Amino acid sequence: MKKIFALALAAIMTASMATVAFAATFDKDPDGIQVGIQPDNTPGWTTADTTGTSLYKLDSSRAENVVDGKVTSGTKFEGGNRLAIPLIVWDDDTDGANVGEYGTGDKVQWYTKDVDYKKASFKVDWKVGDAEVDFELVKFAGNVLNGLSNDEYVYCAVITLPENNGNKAVDLAGTIQAGTSSTTAKKGNSMKVELSYMPNSDDSYTSTNFSGGTLDTNDGIVSFDKSAGEIDIDFDAAVGTVATFTVDVSSQGKLNMAFNTDFDKDFGAMYDYANLSFLEFEGEPSFNKNGTMYIYAEDKDTFVYEVTEDGAKAIDATWNEDYEAWEFKTRKLTKYVISDVELDEKTVTEDTSSSTTDGGKDNPDTGR
């Protein structure tokens, strides 16, 4: 299959189009549901719709599903985006051989919340990648959808793009069909979906020729200056610099350095007796060479662990008085937690060849 996109720049929506007719009135119990088709906005016309429907990115800042505008050819997608495809409903007004099939002369309109029927089935066939598709109600601003001048709630097929913690675009390609049941969905209009999505759609997310310095929670993909040698990378969050990684980046390829300090509720529930601070590297970047990680803490009476699904895992770390940080050797940056008390370990410490700083105080039995 040909390469779809080099960057996440566009969503190409094409569909096998059917003839539609706009109806001023509509039965509230439809005969069918379709995706990839839009009603003509001129009452009384019977014409082939050649434009189909577009993909609309939901506004992630809103509490409800809201679309303020149409996706354009320059829109970039990122992992976690939710994309809506509006549905239509139709009534069968055709006699003869086409009874029960969507075709010329049938009444059609957007599947608004005024329609009594409140469900749809989808047949999804992804050829490249995978994504969840759900039936949801979406608020569209006026004039976004053809024929709707006011704000309107329309039922949609909503695609949720998977999280992309890698360092390059991920492709998604396939078809979506809709119907009132899984059987009718198989006979429905087949809408093609072809797009690519990056770890983050913000241009500032990518740093090029990075030769050391500060990264913050808005950064992500980093392309290193391969001639820089050993560099210091400071990780800055809202509270200040939370960690520093010293590593040789000679001939180092690009890595996803996205990180956050969000509280992990599931992990916190395991250790509700402790005050916890987290540092998570979302893409778990793995460097070519071992480096030295410094995670800053209030004092040496704290404890540092690696966070796993099972719980806390001890790290062979040493308190560095000069840095006022826990120091350890690693190539791969994962997820860590600082605790004010010792935690019950759920997994054993792995044997490593890590070394400690001369003069440091080692605490092998406390998970530090």
N, C-alpha and C positions, 0 to 999 in steps of 0.2 A: 504494500500500500504506500502511495506517495506520502512524503512528509507533509503534514498538515500545515503547521506554522512554525517558524523559527522563534517567534515571540508571541505573547498573548495579546494580540492586537485586535482580533476580530472574532465575531461569531457569525457564521454563515448559515442562514436558515433557508433551506429550500424545501419545497413540498410538492407532491403531485396534487395539483389544484383541481378543484371541482367547481361546477357552476352553482352560483348562489343567488338568492333573491331576498331582499330585505322586506320584512313584514312589519307593518305598524303595530299589529296586535300579535300576541303569541300565547299559545296554551302554556300553562305553568308546569305541566307534566310533559317533558319532551319525549320524542321518539328516539333521539340519539344524541351523542356527544362526539365532537371532533376536535382535533388539535392540528395546528398548521394551516388553518383556514380562517379568513375574516369575512364578516358580512359586508356587503356593499352598503354604503351609507346613503344611497339615493332611493327613497321609497318607490316601490313599484317596478324597479329595474330588475331584469333577469340577465345577468352577465357573468362571464367567467372571471373569477378573482385571480389575478396574476401576481399579486404581491405577497400573499400569505401573511403570516404573523412573525413578529420579531421576538427576540429574547430580551427580557427586561431585568436589570440588576436591582434587587431589592435594597432599599436604604437601610444599612445595618445600624444606623443611629436611632431608628424609630422603634418604639415598643411593639407596633403592629407592622404587618407587611405593607409597605408603601412603595409605589413606583412614581417618581416625579418626572421622568423623561425616558425616551427610547434609547436603547443601546446603539451606539454608532460604530462606524468602522474603526475608530480610534480608541475604543474602550478596552482597557486592560482588565483581565480577570486575575484573581488570586485564590489560593486554596481557602475554602471556607465560605466563599461567596454563595449567595442563594439567588438563583435566576428563575424568573417566572415566564411561562408561556401561557397566554390567555386561551381559554377554551370557548367554543361555541356550542349551542344546542340547536336542534332542528326538529320540525314537525313534518311528517310525511304527508304531502298533499298530492302525491303522484298516483295515478291509476295505472293498471296494467302490470307489465313485467317488472317495473321498478318499485313496486310496493315493498316497503320495509327497507329500502336502500336509499341512502342519501344521494340526491340528484337534482337536476333542473326542475324548478317549480316548487321545491320544498321551502318552507319558511325557516328562516335562520336568524339568530341574534346572539350577542355575547351572552355567556353563561353567567348572568348577574345573580346577586343574592336574592332577587325577587322570584327566581325560579324555585318552585317547591322542591324539586328533586335535588338532593344534597350529597351526591356521591358520584364518583367516576372510577373506572378501572383503566389501567395503563398496561400496554405491552411495550416493554423497553428492551431494545437489542443493542447493547454497546459492542462495537467491533474493536474499539481501542479505548482502554481505560474502563472506569466504572464510577457510577455516582448514584445516589439515592434520588428517586423521583416520587413526590408526594402530592396529594390533592389538597390545596389550601386556598383560602379566600384572600385576595389581594386588593388593596385600595389603589386605584389608578387616578392620577390627577387629570383634570379636565383637558380634553383635546389630545391626550396621549394615545388613546385608542380611537381608531377610525369610527366615526359616528357617535361618539360620546363626548359632548361638550362640557359636561359637569363631572365633578368627582364621582366615581362609581366603584362599587365593590364587584369584582369579577373573579370567578373561580378559575384556578390555573393549575397547570402541571408545574411544580416547583422543583428545580434541580438544585441539589446541594453539592457543590464541588468538594471533594475530599481535601483535607489539609495537605499542603505541599511543603514538606520540611526538607526537600532536596535543594539543589543549587541550580536547577534549570527548569524550563517550561515542561509541563506535562500535558499530553494531548488527550482529548476526549472526543470520540466520534461514534455515532450510531443513529438509531431511529427511535422515535416515540410515536405510539398510536394510542388513541383514547376511545372509550365506549362506555355504555351503561353497565357492561359486564365484561369479564375476561374474554368471552366468546365474541362479542361484538367489537371489542378493541382490536382483535386480530384482523378484522375486516375494515378497520378504520383507515383514514388518511394517514400515510406514513410521512412524518416530518423528520427531515435530516437535521442532526445537530453536529456541528464540527467547530471545535474551539480549542484553545490552549490556555493554560493558566500558570502563573508564576507563584512563587512563595509569597510575594507581595507585589501589588500593582503600583506602588509608589516608586517613582524613579529614584528618589533619595535612598531607597532600600539597598541599592547596589553601590558598593564602594570599589573603586578601581585603583590599582597600583598602590595599595595600602602598605605603608612602610612603618607602621607603629603609631601609637597614639590612642585616642579614645573612640570607643564604639558605644552607642546608647541603644535603648530599646526600640528605636525606630530603624536601626540598621539591620541588615540581614546578610545578603550575599556579598562576600568579600573576595576581590581579586587582589592577590598580594604582589608587591614588588619583589620579584624573584631574586633580585640582587641585593636585597636589604639585609640579609644575614639574620642575626638574632635581634628580635624586636620585643618591646613591651606592649601589650594590649590591655588597656584599662577599660573595664566595663562599668559604665555609669548608668545609674537608675535615678529615680526621683529623690532617693535619700542620699545620693552621692556615689562615689566609687565603691562598688561592692566586691570587686575582685580584679586581679591583674594576672595575666598569663604571659610568661616569658618563654619564647620559643624561636628556634631558627627556621625561617620561612624560605630558605634557599630552595628554588625550584618547586615551591609549594603551589599546588593548584588551588582554584577558588573553592571556598567553603561557605556553608550556611552558618553564619555566626549569630543568628537571631537568638535573643535571650530575654527572659522576663524574671520578675521577682514576685509573681503572683502566689498567693497562699493556696496550698493544695489541701482542699477540704477533706478528701478521703484519707490522706496521710495524717492530717491533723486529728482526725477522729480516732486513729489508732493510738495517738499519743496526746490525749487531751489534758494530760498533766504537765505538759511542757509548753514553753514559749518558743515558737519556731519561726525562722526566717529562711526563705527559699531562694535558690538561684538555679534556674533551669535553662539549659542550652537546647533549644527546640529541635534543631537539626542534628544534635549529637555529633559535632564536627570532629573528624579524626585527622590529625596532622601527620606528616611524613616522619617527623622526629619527636622524641620526647621533649616535653617542656616542663616548666615549673609553674604550678598554679598557687596563687595566694588568694585565699578567701578571707576578707577582713571581718573581724569579730570584736565584740566589746572588750573582751579580755581573755586570758588563758583559761579561765574557769568555765568556758563554754565548751561545746562538743560539736564536732562536724561529722556528718555521715553522707553517704550516697543514698539517694532516694530510689527505691525500687517498688514494683507493684506489691511485693510482699511486705515491705516495710524498710526499716533502716539497715544499711550495710556499712560496716566499719571501714574507714579509710586509714591507711598507714600515713598519717599526717603528723606534722611537728609544729609546735608553736614557735613562730619567728618573732622575737621581741622587737627587732628593728622595724619590721613591717606591721607589727601588731595584727598578724594574720596567721591562719593555718596554712601550712605549706606542704605540698606533696607533688610528686612527679606523675605525669600522665601524658598520653598522646591524644586521648579522646575526652572531650568535655561532655558531661552528662547532666544530671540533676543532683543538686546538693541541698543540705539543710543544716543550719546552725541552730543548736538547742541550748537552752540555759541549764538543762539537766541531762544526765545520762539516759539514753533511750535503750529499751530492750531491742537487741538485734534480732531480726527475722531471718537474716542470711549470714553465712560465714564470710569472713574476710578472705579475699583471694590472695594467693601468693603473688607478689610482684617483685620486680628488681629495683623498686624505687629507692632513692637515697634521701637522707635528711640533711638539713643544714648543720654545719659544725656549730656546736655549742647550743643547739636547740634542745628543748625538753620533749622527749618522746613519751607518749601515753598510749601504749599498744593495747591496754586492757579496757580503755574507756571509749573506744570508737573514735578517738580524736586523731 
